[in-house]
């Protein structure tokens, strides 16, 4: 499925843009005036209309532009010449336009597909890393508990060790052994 931008130009908008631009050129006005008219009608900026005209639509109307310019020049001299649009010409423009849209649609589709594949690979990597992180966290928790148990055992053994030596000292004193020698009480 091809995802279209919400602000993408439709064929009808391109046709309207072309008609208004050709009409203004024919009347001797500037293209900027046409862009302002189209922008107001289509809720776009004049700059967006100008960009669309120059980057895409214009190439389909080269002959019509020349005719409109010539007509404009003749109007300035007082002569009126009508611009003739033949059905065959419109069909050629529409065919070229449809081919361009098809190419653009395919290109956009492939770009989106490439992004989706990259995203899916990234998601797989993220899931793998999350699993590894979870495993490491579990191992870390286990090691913390084991360390705590060992520290408690060391403290317990140290206390037993102290009690044992206290007991030995008491027994030595009661028997009278000091520094490994038997001393008798007098």
GIHUZI-V898154 format. One record per residue. N is the residue number from 1. RES is the residue in one letter. SS is DSSP state (hx for helix, st for strand, lp for the rest). PHI is phi in degrees with one decimal (NA if undefined). Layout:
{{N/RES/SS/PHI} {N/RES/SS/PHI}}
This chain:
{{1/X/lp/NA} {2/X/lp/-90.5} {3/X/lp/-88.0} {4/X/lp/-96.9} {5/X/lp/-69.3} {6/X/lp/-68.3} {7/X/lp/-100.6} {8/X/lp/-67.3} {9/X/lp/-79.6} {10/X/lp/-93.6} {11/X/hx/-61.2} {12/X/hx/-63.7} {13/X/hx/-65.8} {14/X/hx/-62.7} {15/X/hx/-64.2} {16/X/hx/-62.2} {17/X/hx/-58.3} {18/X/hx/-63.1} {19/X/hx/-61.4} {20/X/hx/-67.5} {21/X/hx/-63.0} {22/X/hx/-62.8} {23/X/hx/-64.3} {24/X/hx/-67.8} {25/X/hx/-63.6} {26/X/hx/-60.6} {27/X/lp/-85.8} {28/X/lp/85.9} {29/X/lp/-94.3} {30/X/lp/-85.2} {31/X/hx/-65.0} {32/X/hx/-58.2} {33/X/hx/-61.3} {34/X/hx/-64.7} {35/X/hx/-62.0} {36/X/hx/-65.9} {37/X/hx/-63.6} {38/X/hx/-64.8} {39/X/hx/-59.4} {40/X/hx/-64.0} {41/X/hx/-69.8} {42/X/hx/-100.1} {43/X/lp/57.6} {44/X/lp/-131.0} {45/X/lp/-86.6} {46/X/hx/-58.7} {47/X/hx/-63.5} {48/X/hx/-63.9} {49/X/hx/-65.3} {50/X/hx/-63.1} {51/X/hx/-63.9} {52/X/hx/-62.5} {53/X/hx/-61.3} {54/X/hx/-73.4} {55/X/hx/-89.2} {56/X/hx/-138.1} {57/X/hx/-71.4} {58/X/hx/-53.1} {59/X/hx/-64.8} {60/X/hx/-85.2} {61/X/hx/-125.4} {62/X/hx/-56.8} {63/X/hx/-65.5} {64/X/hx/-64.5} {65/X/hx/-63.8} {66/X/hx/-60.8} {67/X/hx/-61.7} {68/X/hx/-66.1} {69/X/hx/-63.9} {70/X/hx/-62.1} {71/X/hx/-63.0} {72/X/hx/-63.0} {73/X/hx/-64.8} {74/X/hx/-69.2} {75/X/hx/-64.8} {76/X/hx/-63.1} {77/X/lp/-87.7} {78/X/lp/96.1} {79/X/lp/-103.8} {80/X/lp/-113.2} {81/X/lp/-128.2} {82/X/lp/-85.8} {83/X/lp/-82.0} {84/X/lp/-100.3} {85/X/lp/-110.2} {86/X/lp/-88.1} {87/X/hx/-62.4} {88/X/hx/-61.3} {89/X/hx/-62.6} {90/X/hx/-62.7} {91/X/hx/-65.5} {92/X/hx/-64.2} {93/X/hx/-63.3} {94/X/hx/-63.0} {95/X/hx/-62.7} {96/X/hx/-62.9} {97/X/hx/-63.0} {98/X/hx/-63.8} {99/X/hx/-63.4} {100/X/hx/-64.4} {101/X/hx/-63.4} {102/X/hx/-61.8} {103/X/hx/-62.3} {104/X/hx/-62.0} {105/X/hx/-63.5} {106/X/hx/-64.3} {107/X/hx/-60.8} {108/X/hx/-61.8} {109/X/hx/-60.0} {110/X/hx/-65.0} {111/X/hx/-62.9} {112/X/hx/-64.0} {113/X/hx/-62.5} {114/X/hx/-60.9} {115/X/hx/-63.8} {116/X/hx/-63.6} {117/X/hx/-62.8} {118/X/hx/-61.1} {119/X/hx/-65.3} {120/X/hx/-63.4} {121/X/hx/-65.0} {122/X/hx/-64.0} {123/X/hx/-63.5} {124/X/hx/-61.3} {125/X/hx/-62.4} {126/X/hx/-62.3} {127/X/hx/-62.5} {128/X/hx/-62.1} {129/X/hx/-66.2} {130/X/hx/-64.4} {131/X/hx/-63.4} {132/X/hx/-63.0} {133/X/hx/-62.7} {134/X/hx/-61.6} {135/X/hx/-62.2} {136/X/hx/-65.8} {137/X/hx/-63.5} {138/X/hx/-64.1} {139/X/hx/-63.5} {140/X/hx/-62.1} {141/X/hx/-61.8} {142/X/hx/-60.2} {143/X/hx/-66.5} {144/X/hx/-63.2} {145/X/hx/-64.3} {146/X/hx/-63.3} {147/X/hx/-61.9} {148/X/hx/-60.6} {149/X/hx/-62.9} {150/X/hx/-66.5} {151/X/hx/-64.3} {152/X/hx/-63.8} {153/X/hx/-65.4} {154/X/hx/-62.1} {155/X/hx/-62.1} {156/X/hx/-62.3} {157/X/hx/-66.4} {158/X/hx/-62.8} {159/X/hx/-65.1} {160/X/hx/-62.3} {161/X/hx/-61.4} {162/X/hx/-62.8} {163/X/hx/-62.9} {164/X/hx/-62.1} {165/X/hx/-70.5} {166/X/hx/-62.5} {167/X/hx/-62.8} {168/X/hx/-62.8} {169/X/hx/-61.2} {170/X/hx/-63.7} {171/X/hx/-67.0} {172/X/hx/-62.5} {173/X/hx/-65.4} {174/X/hx/-70.8} {175/X/hx/-84.7} {176/X/lp/94.9} {177/X/st/-92.7} {178/X/st/-129.0} {179/X/lp/51.5} {180/X/lp/79.0} {181/X/st/-116.1} {182/X/st/-84.1} {183/X/lp/-114.0} {184/X/lp/-105.3} {185/X/lp/-78.9} {186/X/lp/-100.6}}
